[in-house]
């Protein structure tokens, strides 16, 4: 899709956070976990401070029984550097990470 957009418009156009996130969840709910991961990876490239996206990727990786060490590391780095979340929200996301990895 990105190649097609680039060929038509001559440049990459970022999709909105909502569209990418929604597409990821649509694939996830259809048990198309690889496609969900791809949608969320594009989301994270466009919106690196949206740390929750890494948690979504983790959920799909758990379903696929994939190694998630790099995603966990990326989540922690993103969350530490993000001004998008309050201190309390960061704690909640860290708790969600622990829950996913159980």
C-alpha positions in Angstrom: 0.0 0.0 0.0 2.8 2.4 0.9 4.5 1.7 -2.5 1.2 2.4 -4.3 0.7 5.7 -2.5 4.3 6.7 -3.2 3.9 6.0 -6.9 0.6 7.9 -7.2 1.5 10.9 -4.9 5.3 10.9 -5.2 5.7 10.8 -1.4 4.6 8.8 1.6 1.4 10.0 3.3 1.0 9.1 6.9 -2.3 7.5 7.8 -4.0 8.8 10.9 -3.4 7.1 14.2 -7.0 6.1 14.4 -7.1 4.4 11.0 -3.9 2.5 11.6 -4.9 1.4 15.0 -8.3 0.4 13.9 -6.9 -1.6 11.0 -4.6 -3.4 13.4 -7.4 -4.3 15.7 -9.6 -5.4 12.7 -6.8 -7.8 11.7 -6.3 -8.9 15.3 -9.9 -9.7 15.8 -9.9 -11.7 12.6 -6.9 -13.6 14.0 -4.7 -12.3 11.2 -2.0 -11.5 13.7 0.9 -11.0 11.2 -1.2 -8.3 9.4 -2.1 -6.7 12.7 1.6 -6.5 13.6 2.3 -4.9 10.2 -0.4 -2.3 10.7 0.8 -1.4 14.2 4.5 -1.3 13.0 3.5 1.3 10.4 1.6 3.2 13.2 4.7 3.1 15.4 6.9 4.5 12.6 4.5 7.4 12.1 3.7 8.0 15.8 6.6 6.7 17.9 5.4 8.4 21.1 2.2 6.3 21.0 3.7 3.7 23.3 0.5 1.7 23.5 1.1 0.5 19.9 3.9 -1.6 21.2 1.6 -3.3 23.6 -0.8 -4.1 20.8 2.1 -5.6 18.8 3.0 -7.6 21.9 -0.5 -9.0 22.1 -0.3 -10.3 18.5 3.3 -11.7 19.1 2.0 -13.6 22.1 -0.7 -15.2 20.0 1.9 -16.2 17.4 4.3 -17.3 20.1 7.0 -15.0 18.7 10.0 -13.6 20.6 8.9 -10.2 21.9 12.2 -9.0 23.5 12.7 -6.3 20.9 9.2 -5.0 21.2 9.4 -4.9 25.0 12.6 -2.9 24.7 11.0 -0.5 22.1 8.0 -0.1 24.4 10.1 0.8 27.4 12.2 3.3 25.4 9.2 4.9 23.8 7.4 5.2 27.1 10.4 6.7 28.9 10.8 9.4 26.2 7.1 10.1 25.6 5.5 13.3 26.8 2.2 12.0 25.6 1.4 10.2 28.9 1.1 11.4 32.4 3.0 9.7 35.2 -0.1 7.8 36.2 -0.8 6.7 32.7 2.8 5.5 32.3 2.3 3.3 35.4 -0.9 1.9 34.0 0.9 1.0 30.7 3.7 -0.7 32.6 1.2 -2.7 34.5 -0.5 -3.7 31.2 2.9 -4.8 29.9 3.3 -7.1 32.9 -0.1 -8.5 32.4 0.5 -9.2 28.7 3.8 -11.0 29.5 2.3 -13.3 32.1 
